Amino acid sequence: MDQKAMVEEEIITLLKEGSLTSTEIMEKVIRKGIDATAEDIRQVLADMVREGKVNKKVDYDKKKFIFYLNVES
């Protein structure tokens, strides 16, 4: 399994547990021991949003985007 696929799989696993900010996702993916930079993780997350696998909304209190799984995925 290539790095992008591993990161994508881990993001899906994390978001099944609940919505997270990109910072929270990055911290958890890196803590999991997956060899990826913050930029790699951001790129995979952006691709997943464009592909419709993940949705994002603004959390005005945190002033950050919150990412969550697309129900149709």
PQR file with spaces between the fields and no chain letter, atoms N, CA, C, O and H, PARSE charges and radii, in Angstrom:
ATOM       1  N    MET     1       0.855   -1.177    0.000 -0.4000 1.5000
ATOM       2  CA   MET     1       0.000    0.000    0.000 -0.0000 2.0000
ATOM       3  C    MET     1       0.900    1.239    0.000  0.5500 1.7000
ATOM       4  O    MET     1       1.832    1.334    0.798 -0.5500 1.4000
ATOM       5  N    ASP     2       0.619    2.174   -0.890 -0.4000 1.5000
ATOM       6  CA   ASP     2       1.454    3.371   -0.949 -0.0000 2.0000
ATOM       7  C    ASP     2       1.085    4.360    0.159  0.5500 1.7000
ATOM       8  O    ASP     2       0.069    4.213    0.838 -0.5500 1.4000
ATOM       9  H    ASP     2      -0.138    2.097   -1.538  0.4000 1.0000
ATOM      10  N    GLN     3       1.937    5.362    0.318 -0.4000 1.5000
ATOM      11  CA   GLN     3       1.781    6.325    1.412 -0.0000 2.0000
ATOM      12  C    GLN     3       0.440    7.051    1.347  0.5500 1.7000
ATOM      13  O    GLN     3      -0.236    7.198    2.365 -0.5500 1.4000
ATOM      14  H    GLN     3       2.762    5.481   -0.233  0.4000 1.0000
ATOM      15  N    LYS     4       0.052    7.504    0.154 -0.4000 1.5000
ATOM      16  CA   LYS     4      -1.209    8.237    0.015 -0.0000 2.0000
ATOM      17  C    LYS     4      -2.385    7.371    0.455  0.5500 1.7000
ATOM      18  O    LYS     4      -3.277    7.841    1.161 -0.5500 1.4000
ATOM      19  H    LYS     4       0.602    7.385   -0.673  0.4000 1.0000
ATOM      20  N    ALA     5      -2.386    6.119    0.042 -0.4000 1.5000
ATOM      21  CA   ALA     5      -3.471    5.206    0.407 -0.0000 2.0000
ATOM      22  C    ALA     5      -3.504    4.963    1.912  0.5500 1.7000
ATOM      23  O    ALA     5      -4.576    4.879    2.509 -0.5500 1.4000
ATOM      24  H    ALA     5      -1.662    5.737   -0.532  0.4000 1.0000
ATOM      25  N    MET     6      -2.321    4.850    2.522 -0.4000 1.5000
ATOM      26  CA   MET     6      -2.268    4.641    3.976 -0.0000 2.0000
ATOM      27  C    MET     6      -2.811    5.857    4.718  0.5500 1.7000
ATOM      28  O    MET     6      -3.561    5.712    5.683 -0.5500 1.4000
ATOM      29  H    MET     6      -1.450    4.918    2.037  0.4000 1.0000
ATOM      30  N    VAL     7      -2.435    7.054    4.273 -0.4000 1.5000
ATOM      31  CA   VAL     7      -2.917    8.282    4.911 -0.0000 2.0000
ATOM      32  C    VAL     7      -4.425    8.394    4.731  0.5500 1.7000
ATOM      33  O    VAL     7      -5.140    8.718    5.679 -0.5500 1.4000
ATOM      34  H    VAL     7      -1.826    7.172    3.489  0.4000 1.0000
ATOM      35  N    GLU     8      -4.912    8.129    3.525 -0.4000 1.5000
ATOM      36  CA   GLU     8      -6.346    8.219    3.254 -0.0000 2.0000
ATOM      37  C    GLU     8      -7.129    7.231    4.118  0.5500 1.7000
ATOM      38  O    GLU     8      -8.166    7.581    4.682 -0.5500 1.4000
ATOM      39  H    GLU     8      -4.331    7.867    2.755  0.4000 1.0000
ATOM      40  N    GLU     9      -6.641    6.019    4.218 -0.4000 1.5000
ATOM      41  CA   GLU     9      -7.308    5.001    5.041 -0.0000 2.0000
ATOM      42  C    GLU     9      -7.366    5.437    6.511  0.5500 1.7000
ATOM      43  O    GLU     9      -8.385    5.258    7.178 -0.5500 1.4000
ATOM      44  H    GLU     9      -5.799    5.735    3.760  0.4000 1.0000
ATOM      45  N    GLU    10      -6.276    6.003    7.003 -0.4000 1.5000
ATOM      46  CA   GLU    10      -6.236    6.451    8.402 -0.0000 2.0000
ATOM      47  C    GLU    10      -7.174    7.631    8.630  0.5500 1.7000
ATOM      48  O    GLU    10      -7.828    7.702    9.671 -0.5500 1.4000
ATOM      49  H    GLU    10      -5.448    6.149    6.461  0.4000 1.0000
ATOM      50  N    ILE    11      -7.251    8.554    7.681 -0.4000 1.5000
ATOM      51  CA   ILE    11      -8.170    9.691    7.809 -0.0000 2.0000
ATOM      52  C    ILE    11      -9.607    9.191    7.876  0.5500 1.7000
ATOM      53  O    ILE    11     -10.391    9.669    8.695 -0.5500 1.4000
ATOM      54  H    ILE    11      -6.720    8.496    6.836  0.4000 1.0000
ATOM      55  N    ILE    12      -9.956    8.241    7.030 -0.4000 1.5000
ATOM      56  CA   ILE    12     -11.313    7.679    7.052 -0.0000 2.0000
ATOM      57  C    ILE    12     -11.594    7.027    8.399  0.5500 1.7000
ATOM      58  O    ILE    12     -12.669    7.211    8.970 -0.5500 1.4000
ATOM      59  H    ILE    12      -9.318    7.852    6.364  0.4000 1.0000
ATOM      60  N    THR    13     -10.631    6.265    8.907 -0.4000 1.5000
ATOM      61  CA   THR    13     -10.789    5.617   10.213 -0.0000 2.0000
ATOM      62  C    THR    13     -11.014    6.656   11.308  0.5500 1.7000
ATOM      63  O    THR    13     -11.892    6.486   12.153 -0.5500 1.4000
ATOM      64  H    THR    13      -9.758    6.115    8.443  0.4000 1.0000
ATOM      65  N    LEU    14     -10.231    7.724   11.296 -0.4000 1.5000
ATOM      66  CA   LEU    14     -10.358    8.775   12.310 -0.0000 2.0000
ATOM      67  C    LEU    14     -11.705    9.481   12.220  0.5500 1.7000
ATOM      68  O    LEU    14     -12.342    9.744   13.240 -0.5500 1.4000
ATOM      69  H    LEU    14      -9.517    7.863   10.609  0.4000 1.0000
ATOM      70  N    LEU    15     -12.139    9.788   11.000 -0.4000 1.5000
ATOM      71  CA   LEU    15     -13.384   10.535   10.836 -0.0000 2.0000
ATOM      72  C    LEU    15     -14.621    9.680   11.096  0.5500 1.7000
ATOM      73  O    LEU    15     -15.707   10.219   11.311 -0.5500 1.4000
ATOM      74  H    LEU    15     -11.623    9.574   10.171  0.4000 1.0000
ATOM      75  N    LYS    16     -14.476    8.363   11.080 -0.4000 1.5000
ATOM      76  CA   LYS    16     -15.597    7.492   11.468 -0.0000 2.0000
ATOM      77  C    LYS    16     -15.930    7.693   12.944  0.5500 1.7000
ATOM      78  O    LYS    16     -17.064    7.470   13.368 -0.5500 1.4000
ATOM      79  H    LYS    16     -13.595    7.924   10.906  0.4000 1.0000
ATOM      80  N    GLU    17     -14.932    8.116   13.723 -0.4000 1.5000
ATOM      81  CA   GLU    17     -15.120    8.350   15.158 -0.0000 2.0000
ATOM      82  C    GLU    17     -15.703    9.727   15.439  0.5500 1.7000
ATOM      83  O    GLU    17     -16.212    9.967   16.534 -0.5500 1.4000
ATOM      84  H    GLU    17     -14.011    8.297   13.378  0.4000 1.0000
ATOM      85  N    GLY    18     -15.640   10.635   14.470 -0.4000 1.5000
ATOM      86  CA   GLY    18     -16.182   11.974   14.664 -0.0000 2.0000
ATOM      87  C    GLY    18     -15.421   12.999   13.849  0.5500 1.7000
ATOM      88  O    GLY    18     -14.349   12.710   13.317 -0.5500 1.4000
ATOM      89  H    GLY    18     -15.227   10.440   13.581  0.4000 1.0000
ATOM      90  N    SER    19     -15.975   14.193   13.754 -0.4000 1.5000
ATOM      91  CA   SER    19     -15.349   15.239   12.956 -0.0000 2.0000
ATOM      92  C    SER    19     -14.126   15.812   13.668  0.5500 1.7000
ATOM      93  O    SER    19     -14.058   15.839   14.897 -0.5500 1.4000
ATOM      94  H    SER    19     -16.846   14.427   14.186  0.4000 1.0000
ATOM      95  N    LEU    20     -13.152   16.275   12.860 -0.4000 1.5000
ATOM      96  CA   LEU    20     -11.883   16.783   13.383 -0.0000 2.0000
ATOM      97  C    LEU    20     -11.400   17.951   12.536  0.5500 1.7000
ATOM      98  O    LEU    20     -11.794   18.095   11.379 -0.5500 1.4000
ATOM      99  H    LEU    20     -13.207   16.254   11.862  0.4000 1.0000
ATOM     100  N    THR    21     -10.539   18.788   13.124 -0.4000 1.5000
ATOM     101  CA   THR    21      -9.870   19.832   12.352 -0.0000 2.0000
ATOM     102  C    THR    21      -8.687   19.207   11.620  0.5500 1.7000
ATOM     103  O    THR    21      -8.283   18.086   11.927 -0.5500 1.4000
ATOM     104  H    THR    21     -10.219   18.671   14.064  0.4000 1.0000
ATOM     105  N    SER    22      -8.138   19.932   10.656 -0.4000 1.5000
ATOM     106  CA   SER    22      -6.979   19.404    9.929 -0.0000 2.0000
ATOM     107  C    SER    22      -5.791   19.217   10.866  0.5500 1.7000
ATOM     108  O    SER    22      -5.023   18.268   10.711 -0.5500 1.4000
ATOM     109  H    SER    22      -8.466   20.843   10.407  0.4000 1.0000
ATOM     110  N    THR    23      -5.637   20.107   11.826 -0.4000 1.5000
ATOM     111  CA   THR    23      -4.539   19.982   12.793 -0.0000 2.0000
ATOM     112  C    THR    23      -4.687   18.710   13.614  0.5500 1.7000
ATOM     113  O    THR    23      -3.711   17.993   13.832 -0.5500 1.4000
ATOM     114  H    THR    23      -6.261   20.878   11.952  0.4000 1.0000
ATOM     115  N    GLU    24      -5.904   18.428   14.070 -0.4000 1.5000
ATOM     116  CA   GLU    24      -6.147   17.206   14.844 -0.0000 2.0000
ATOM     117  C    GLU    24      -5.881   15.966   13.990  0.5500 1.7000
ATOM     118  O    GLU    24      -5.303   14.989   14.465 -0.5500 1.4000
ATOM     119  H    GLU    24      -6.697   19.010   13.892  0.4000 1.0000
ATOM     120  N    ILE    25      -6.307   16.015   12.729 -0.4000 1.5000
ATOM     121  CA   ILE    25      -6.068   14.885   11.823 -0.0000 2.0000
ATOM     122  C    ILE    25      -4.572   14.671   11.642  0.5500 1.7000
ATOM     123  O    ILE    25      -4.089   13.543   11.742 -0.5500 1.4000
ATOM     124  H    ILE    25      -6.776   16.809   12.343  0.4000 1.0000
ATOM     125  N    MET    26      -3.833   15.749   11.374 -0.4000 1.5000
ATOM     126  CA   MET    26      -2.381   15.632   11.173 -0.0000 2.0000
ATOM     127  C    MET    26      -1.693   15.041   12.396  0.5500 1.7000
ATOM     128  O    MET    26      -0.861   14.143   12.273 -0.5500 1.4000
ATOM     129  H    MET    26      -4.224   16.665   11.293  0.4000 1.0000
ATOM     130  N    GLU    27      -2.041   15.548   13.577 -0.4000 1.5000
ATOM     131  CA   GLU    27      -1.422   15.050   14.811 -0.0000 2.0000
ATOM     132  C    GLU    27      -1.676   13.562   14.988  0.5500 1.7000
ATOM     133  O    GLU    27      -0.766   12.809   15.336 -0.5500 1.4000
ATOM     134  H    GLU    27      -2.718   16.278   13.677  0.4000 1.0000
ATOM     135  N    LYS    28      -2.911   13.138   14.750 -0.4000 1.5000
ATOM     136  CA   LYS    28      -3.264   11.731   14.963 -0.0000 2.0000
ATOM     137  C    LYS    28      -2.623   10.811   13.928  0.5500 1.7000
ATOM     138  O    LYS    28      -2.201    9.705   14.264 -0.5500 1.4000
ATOM     139  H    LYS    28      -3.650   13.749   14.468  0.4000 1.0000
ATOM     140  N    VAL    29      -2.547   11.254   12.678 -0.4000 1.5000
ATOM     141  CA   VAL    29      -1.912   10.437   11.634 -0.0000 2.0000
ATOM     142  C    VAL    29      -0.428   10.274   11.936  0.5500 1.7000
ATOM     143  O    VAL    29       0.108    9.170   11.847 -0.5500 1.4000
ATOM     144  H    VAL    29      -2.890   12.153   12.406  0.4000 1.0000
ATOM     145  N    ILE    30       0.236   11.367   12.292 -0.4000 1.5000
ATOM     146  CA   ILE    30       1.666   11.307   12.605 -0.0000 2.0000
ATOM     147  C    ILE    30       1.907   10.468   13.854  0.5500 1.7000
ATOM     148  O    ILE    30       2.849    9.677   13.901 -0.5500 1.4000
ATOM     149  H    ILE    30      -0.200   12.264   12.365  0.4000 1.0000
ATOM     150  N    ARG    31       1.057   10.640   14.868 -0.4000 1.5000
ATOM     151  CA   ARG    31       1.188    9.864   16.109 -0.0000 2.0000
ATOM     152  C    ARG    31       1.000    8.372   15.845  0.5500 1.7000
ATOM     153  O    ARG    31       1.565    7.536   16.551 -0.5500 1.4000
ATOM     154  H    ARG    31       0.292   11.283   14.829  0.4000 1.0000
ATOM     155  N    LYS    32       0.212    8.042   14.836 -0.4000 1.5000
ATOM     156  CA   LYS    32      -0.044    6.639   14.477 -0.0000 2.0000
ATOM     157  C    LYS    32       1.203    5.984   13.883  0.5500 1.7000
ATOM     158  O    LYS    32       1.266    4.761   13.758 -0.5500 1.4000
ATOM     159  H    LYS    32      -0.247    8.721   14.263  0.4000 1.0000
ATOM     160  N    GLY    33       2.201    6.805   13.515 -0.4000 1.5000
ATOM     161  CA   GLY    33       3.446    6.259   12.995 -0.0000 2.0000
ATOM     162  C    GLY    33       3.512    6.176   11.481  0.5500 1.7000
ATOM     163  O    GLY    33       4.437    5.577   10.931 -0.5500 1.4000
ATOM     164  H    GLY    33       2.150    7.799   13.616  0.4000 1.0000
ATOM     165  N    ILE    34       2.546    6.769   10.807 -0.4000 1.5000
ATOM     166  CA   ILE    34       2.563    6.775    9.347 -0.0000 2.0000
ATOM     167  C    ILE    34       3.588    7.809    8.890  0.5500 1.7000
ATOM     168  O    ILE    34       3.571    8.954    9.341 -0.5500 1.4000
ATOM     169  H    ILE    34       1.796    7.256   11.253  0.4000 1.0000
ATOM     170  N    ASP    35       4.472    7.397    7.997 -0.4000 1.5000
ATOM     171  CA   ASP    35       5.559    8.252    7.527 -0.0000 2.0000
ATOM     172  C    ASP    35       5.034    9.237    6.490  0.5500 1.7000
ATOM     173  O    ASP    35       5.079    8.969    5.290 -0.5500 1.4000
ATOM     174  H    ASP    35       4.486    6.467    7.631  0.4000 1.0000
ATOM     175  N    ALA    36       4.532   10.384    6.963 -0.4000 1.5000
ATOM     176  CA   ALA    36       4.002   11.414    6.077 -0.0000 2.0000
ATOM     177  C    ALA    36       4.239   12.776    6.721  0.5500 1.7000
ATOM     178  O    ALA    36       4.182   12.919    7.942 -0.5500 1.4000
ATOM     179  H    ALA    36       4.495   10.602    7.939  0.4000 1.0000
ATOM     180  N    THR    37       4.504   13.764    5.887 -0.4000 1.5000
ATOM     181  CA   THR    37       4.678   15.123    6.390 -0.0000 2.0000
ATOM     182  C    THR    37       3.309   15.785    6.525  0.5500 1.7000
ATOM     183  O    THR    37       2.308   15.280    6.016 -0.5500 1.4000
ATOM     184  H    THR    37       4.550   13.648    4.895  0.4000 1.0000
ATOM     185  N    ALA    38       3.284   16.910    7.210 -0.4000 1.5000
ATOM     186  CA   ALA    38       2.040   17.665    7.347 -0.0000 2.0000
ATOM     187  C    ALA    38       1.514   18.064    5.966  0.5500 1.7000
ATOM     188  O    ALA    38       0.306   18.033    5.730 -0.5500 1.4000
ATOM     189  H    ALA    38       4.098   17.320    7.623  0.4000 1.0000
ATOM     190  N    GLU    39       2.412   18.434    5.061 -0.4000 1.5000
ATOM     191  CA   GLU    39       2.017   18.808    3.701 -0.0000 2.0000
ATOM     192  C    GLU    39       1.391   17.620    2.961  0.5500 1.7000
ATOM     193  O    GLU    39       0.400   17.784    2.251 -0.5500 1.4000
ATOM     194  H    GLU    39       3.393   18.459    5.253  0.4000 1.0000
ATOM     195  N    ASP    40       1.968   16.428    3.126 -0.4000 1.5000
ATOM     196  CA   ASP    40       1.403   15.219    2.503 -0.0000 2.0000
ATOM     197  C    ASP    40      -0.024   14.987    2.991  0.5500 1.7000
ATOM     198  O    ASP    40      -0.923   14.692    2.204 -0.5500 1.4000
ATOM     199  H    ASP    40       2.774   16.295    3.703  0.4000 1.0000
ATOM     200  N    ILE    41      -0.213   15.123    4.293 -0.4000 1.5000
ATOM     201  CA   ILE    41      -1.528   14.877    4.893 -0.0000 2.0000
ATOM     202  C    ILE    41      -2.532   15.917    4.409  0.5500 1.7000
ATOM     203  O    ILE    41      -3.666   15.570    4.078 -0.5500 1.4000
ATOM     204  H    ILE    41       0.517   15.362    4.933  0.4000 1.0000
ATOM     205  N    ARG    42      -2.130   17.190    4.365 -0.4000 1.5000
ATOM     206  CA   ARG    42      -3.016   18.250    3.863 -0.0000 2.0000
ATOM     207  C    ARG    42      -3.416   17.983    2.413  0.5500 1.7000
ATOM     208  O    ARG    42      -4.567   18.199    2.032 -0.5500 1.4000
ATOM     209  H    ARG    42      -1.209   17.472    4.634  0.4000 1.0000
ATOM     210  N    GLN    43      -2.461   17.512    1.604 -0.4000 1.5000
ATOM     211  CA   GLN    43      -2.742   17.237    0.191 -0.0000 2.0000
ATOM     212  C    GLN    43      -3.746   16.092    0.042  0.5500 1.7000
ATOM     213  O    GLN    43      -4.674   16.178   -0.763 -0.5500 1.4000
ATOM     214  H    GLN    43      -1.526   17.337    1.913  0.4000 1.0000
ATOM     215  N    VAL    44      -3.562   15.034    0.808 -0.4000 1.5000
ATOM     216  CA   VAL    44      -4.495   13.897    0.761 -0.0000 2.0000
ATOM     217  C    VAL    44      -5.882   14.347    1.215  0.5500 1.7000
ATOM     218  O    VAL    44      -6.885   13.977    0.604 -0.5500 1.4000
ATOM     219  H    VAL    44      -2.809   14.963    1.462  0.4000 1.0000
ATOM     220  N    LEU    45      -5.945   15.138    2.275 -0.4000 1.5000
ATOM     221  CA   LEU    45      -7.222   15.633    2.785 -0.0000 2.0000
ATOM     222  C    LEU    45      -7.913   16.509    1.736  0.5500 1.7000
ATOM     223  O    LEU    45      -9.120   16.387    1.528 -0.5500 1.4000
ATOM     224  H    LEU    45      -5.130   15.440    2.771  0.4000 1.0000
ATOM     225  N    ALA    46      -7.160   17.388    1.077 -0.4000 1.5000
ATOM     226  CA   ALA    46      -7.730   18.241    0.023 -0.0000 2.0000
ATOM     227  C    ALA    46      -8.251   17.394   -1.141  0.5500 1.7000
ATOM     228  O    ALA    46      -9.324   17.666   -1.678 -0.5500 1.4000
ATOM     229  H    ALA    46      -6.179   17.487    1.245  0.4000 1.0000
ATOM     230  N    ASP    47      -7.495   16.377   -1.523 -0.4000 1.5000
ATOM     231  CA   ASP    47      -7.944   15.476   -2.592 -0.0000 2.0000
ATOM     232  C    ASP    47      -9.239   14.772   -2.196  0.5500 1.7000
ATOM     233  O    ASP    47     -10.143   14.618   -3.016 -0.5500 1.4000
ATOM     234  H    ASP    47      -6.623   16.156   -1.086  0.4000 1.0000
ATOM     235  N    MET    48      -9.323   14.350   -0.947 -0.4000 1.5000
ATOM     236  CA   MET    48     -10.522   13.650   -0.472 -0.0000 2.0000
ATOM     237  C    MET    48     -11.738   14.575   -0.494  0.5500 1.7000
ATOM     238  O    MET    48     -12.848   14.131   -0.789 -0.5500 1.4000
ATOM     239  H    MET    48      -8.589   14.475   -0.280  0.4000 1.0000
ATOM     240  N    VAL    49     -11.539   15.858   -0.183 -0.4000 1.5000
ATOM     241  CA   VAL    49     -12.638   16.830   -0.245 -0.0000 2.0000
ATOM     242  C    VAL    49     -13.077   17.006   -1.698  0.5500 1.7000
ATOM     243  O    VAL    49     -14.272   16.995   -1.992 -0.5500 1.4000
ATOM     244  H    VAL    49     -10.638   16.219    0.057  0.4000 1.0000
ATOM     245  N    ARG    50     -12.115   17.169   -2.605 -0.4000 1.5000
ATOM     246  CA   ARG    50     -12.448   17.331   -4.034 -0.0000 2.0000
ATOM     247  C    ARG    50     -13.162   16.109   -4.601  0.5500 1.7000
ATOM     248  O    ARG    50     -14.045   16.237   -5.448 -0.5500 1.4000
ATOM     249  H    ARG    50     -11.144   17.178   -2.367  0.4000 1.0000
ATOM     250  N    GLU    51     -12.775   14.918   -4.129 -0.4000 1.5000
ATOM     251  CA   GLU    51     -13.388   13.674   -4.611 -0.0000 2.0000
ATOM     252  C    GLU    51     -14.742   13.404   -3.959  0.5500 1.7000
ATOM     253  O    GLU    51     -15.451   12.486   -4.372 -0.5500 1.4000
ATOM     254  H    GLU    51     -12.058   14.814   -3.441  0.4000 1.0000
ATOM     255  N    GLY    52     -15.109   14.188   -2.950 -0.4000 1.5000
ATOM     256  CA   GLY    52     -16.399   14.021   -2.289 -0.0000 2.0000
ATOM     257  C    GLY    52     -16.416   12.965   -1.199  0.5500 1.7000
ATOM     258  O    GLY    52     -17.485   12.616   -0.701 -0.5500 1.4000
ATOM     259  H    GLY    52     -14.533   14.934   -2.614  0.4000 1.0000
ATOM     260  N    LYS    53     -15.256   12.450   -0.819 -0.4000 1.5000
ATOM     261  CA   LYS    53     -15.189   11.441    0.241 -0.0000 2.0000
ATOM     262  C    LYS    53     -15.331   12.080    1.618  0.5500 1.7000
ATOM     263  O    LYS    53     -15.836   11.462    2.555 -0.5500 1.4000
ATOM     264  H    LYS    53     -14.387   12.733   -1.224  0.4000 1.0000
ATOM     265  N    VAL    54     -14.876   13.332    1.724 -0.4000 1.5000
ATOM     266  CA   VAL    54     -14.887   14.063    2.988 -0.0000 2.0000
ATOM     267  C    VAL    54     -15.510   15.429    2.729  0.5500 1.7000
ATOM     268  O    VAL    54     -15.288   16.030    1.678 -0.5500 1.4000
ATOM     269  H    VAL    54     -14.466   13.834    0.962  0.4000 1.0000
ATOM     270  N    ASN    55     -16.284   15.911    3.684 -0.4000 1.5000
ATOM     271  CA   ASN    55     -16.865   17.254    3.621 -0.0000 2.0000
ATOM     272  C    ASN    55     -16.185   18.132    4.652  0.5500 1.7000
ATOM     273  O    ASN    55     -15.563   17.641    5.594 -0.5500 1.4000
ATOM     274  H    ASN    55     -16.464   15.423    4.537  0.4000 1.0000
ATOM     275  N    LYS    56     -16.312   19.446    4.462 -0.4000 1.5000
ATOM     276  CA   LYS    56     -15.772   20.371    5.454 -0.0000 2.0000
ATOM     277  C    LYS    56     -16.783   21.476    5.712  0.5500 1.7000
ATOM     278  O    LYS    56     -17.564   21.853    4.839 -0.5500 1.4000
ATOM     279  H    LYS    56     -16.817   19.845    3.697  0.4000 1.0000
ATOM     280  N    LYS    57     -16.743   21.975    6.924 -0.4000 1.5000
ATOM     281  CA   LYS    57     -17.582   23.111    7.304 -0.0000 2.0000
ATOM     282  C    LYS    57     -16.746   23.996    8.219  0.5500 1.7000
ATOM     283  O    LYS    57     -15.741   23.553    8.775 -0.5500 1.4000
ATOM     284  H    LYS    57     -16.108   21.668    7.633  0.4000 1.0000
ATOM     285  N    VAL    58     -17.161   25.231    8.371 -0.4000 1.5000
ATOM     286  CA   VAL    58     -16.417   26.173    9.203 -0.0000 2.0000
ATOM     287  C    VAL    58     -16.919   26.091   10.635  0.5500 1.7000
ATOM     288  O    VAL    58     -18.125   26.099   10.884 -0.5500 1.4000
ATOM     289  H    VAL    58     -17.977   25.591    7.920  0.4000 1.0000
ATOM     290  N    ASP    59     -15.980   26.012   11.576 -0.4000 1.5000
ATOM     291  CA   ASP    59     -16.296   26.144   12.997 -0.0000 2.0000
ATOM     292  C    ASP    59     -15.863   27.556   13.377  0.5500 1.7000
ATOM     293  O    ASP    59     -14.673   27.825   13.544 -0.5500 1.4000
ATOM     294  H    ASP    59     -15.001   26.006   11.373  0.4000 1.0000
ATOM     295  N    TYR    60     -16.827   28.449   13.512 -0.4000 1.5000
ATOM     296  CA   TYR    60     -16.513   29.853   13.765 -0.0000 2.0000
ATOM     297  C    TYR    60     -15.901   30.072   15.137  0.5500 1.7000
ATOM     298  O    TYR    60     -15.151   31.029   15.327 -0.5500 1.4000
ATOM     299  H    TYR    60     -17.794   28.231   13.376  0.4000 1.0000
ATOM     300  N    ASP    61     -16.204   29.208   16.096 -0.4000 1.5000
ATOM     301  CA   ASP    61     -15.599   29.334   17.425 -0.0000 2.0000
ATOM     302  C    ASP    61     -14.110   29.017   17.379  0.5500 1.7000
ATOM     303  O    ASP    61     -13.301   29.736   17.965 -0.5500 1.4000
ATOM     304  H    ASP    61     -16.814   28.430   15.942  0.4000 1.0000
ATOM     305  N    LYS    62     -13.750   27.949   16.689 -0.4000 1.5000
ATOM     306  CA   LYS    62     -12.344   27.545   16.584 -0.0000 2.0000
ATOM     307  C    LYS    62     -11.613   28.296   15.473  0.5500 1.7000
ATOM     308  O    LYS    62     -10.384   28.299   15.413 -0.5500 1.4000
ATOM     309  H    LYS    62     -14.407   27.365   16.213  0.4000 1.0000
ATOM     310  N    LYS    63     -12.399   28.939   14.584 -0.4000 1.5000
ATOM     311  CA   LYS    63     -11.845   29.615   13.406 -0.0000 2.0000
ATOM     312  C    LYS    63     -11.034   28.647   12.547  0.5500 1.7000
ATOM     313  O    LYS    63      -9.941   28.961   12.076 -0.5500 1.4000
ATOM     314  H    LYS    63     -13.398   28.936   14.633  0.4000 1.0000
ATOM     315  N    LYS    64     -11.609   27.460   12.360 -0.4000 1.5000
ATOM     316  CA   LYS    64     -10.969   26.410   11.565 -0.0000 2.0000
ATOM     317  C    LYS    64     -12.041   25.642   10.805  0.5500 1.7000
ATOM     318  O    LYS    64     -13.228   25.701   11.125 -0.5500 1.4000
ATOM     319  H    LYS    64     -12.498   27.205   12.743  0.4000 1.0000
ATOM     320  N    PHE    65     -11.579   24.913    9.780 -0.4000 1.5000
ATOM     321  CA   PHE    65     -12.475   23.992    9.095 -0.0000 2.0000
ATOM     322  C    PHE    65     -12.574   22.708    9.901  0.5500 1.7000
ATOM     323  O    PHE    65     -11.590   22.245   10.480 -0.5500 1.4000
ATOM     324  H    PHE    65     -10.615   24.865    9.520  0.4000 1.0000
ATOM     325  N    ILE    66     -13.759   22.146    9.932 -0.4000 1.5000
ATOM     326  CA   ILE    66     -14.009   20.849   10.547 -0.0000 2.0000
ATOM     327  C    ILE    66     -14.284   19.874    9.402  0.5500 1.7000
ATOM     328  O    ILE    66     -15.099   20.148    8.521 -0.5500 1.4000
ATOM     329  H    ILE    66     -14.558   22.522    9.462  0.4000 1.0000
ATOM     330  N    PHE    67     -13.602   18.747    9.427 -0.4000 1.5000
ATOM     331  CA   PHE    67     -13.758   17.738    8.380 -0.0000 2.0000
ATOM     332  C    PHE    67     -14.567   16.568    8.917  0.5500 1.7000
ATOM     333  O    PHE    67     -14.409   16.167   10.070 -0.5500 1.4000
ATOM     334  H    PHE    67     -12.940   18.524   10.142  0.4000 1.0000
ATOM     335  N    TYR    68     -15.437   16.025    8.070 -0.4000 1.5000
ATOM     336  CA   TYR    68     -16.267   14.885    8.451 -0.0000 2.0000
ATOM     337  C    TYR    68     -16.544   14.045    7.215  0.5500 1.7000
ATOM     338  O    TYR    68     -16.460   14.527    6.085 -0.5500 1.4000
ATOM     339  H    TYR    68     -15.565   16.351    7.133  0.4000 1.0000
ATOM     340  N    LEU    69     -16.875   12.780    7.448 -0.4000 1.5000
ATOM     341  CA   LEU    69     -17.132   11.867    6.329 -0.0000 2.0000
ATOM     342  C    LEU    69     -18.418   12.234    5.613  0.5500 1.7000
ATOM     343  O    LEU    69     -19.401   12.636    6.234 -0.5500 1.4000
ATOM     344  H    LEU    69     -16.943   12.389    8.366  0.4000 1.0000
ATOM     345  N    ASN    70     -18.392   12.089    4.304 -0.4000 1.5000
ATOM     346  CA   ASN    70     -19.586   12.257    3.499 -0.0000 2.0000
ATOM     347  C    ASN    70     -20.474   11.047    3.767  0.5500 1.7000
ATOM     348  O    ASN    70     -20.018    9.911    3.641 -0.5500 1.4000
ATOM     349  H    ASN    70     -17.593   11.762    3.800  0.4000 1.0000
ATOM     350  N    VAL    71     -21.705   11.267    4.124 -0.4000 1.5000
ATOM     351  CA   VAL    71     -22.624   10.185    4.481 -0.0000 2.0000
ATOM     352  C    VAL    71     -22.814    9.213    3.318  0.5500 1.7000
ATOM     353  O    VAL    71     -23.042    8.023    3.537 -0.5500 1.4000
ATOM     354  H    VAL    71     -22.076   12.191    4.226  0.4000 1.0000
ATOM     355  N    GLU    72     -22.721    9.707    2.090 -0.4000 1.5000
ATOM     356  CA   GLU    72     -22.935    8.867    0.913 -0.0000 2.0000
ATOM     357  C    GLU    72     -21.744    7.974    0.607  0.5500 1.7000
ATOM     358  O    GLU    72     -21.878    7.031   -0.173 -0.5500 1.4000
ATOM     359  H    GLU    72     -22.535   10.673    1.912  0.4000 1.0000
ATOM     360  N    SER    73     -20.572    8.243    1.199 -0.4000 1.5000
ATOM     361  CA   SER    73     -19.364    7.453    0.893 -0.0000 2.0000
ATOM     362  C    SER    73     -19.478    6.044    1.389  0.5500 1.7000
ATOM     363  O    SER    73     -18.552    5.252    1.213 -0.5500 1.4000
ATOM     364  H    SER    73     -20.462    9.009    1.832  0.4000 1.0000
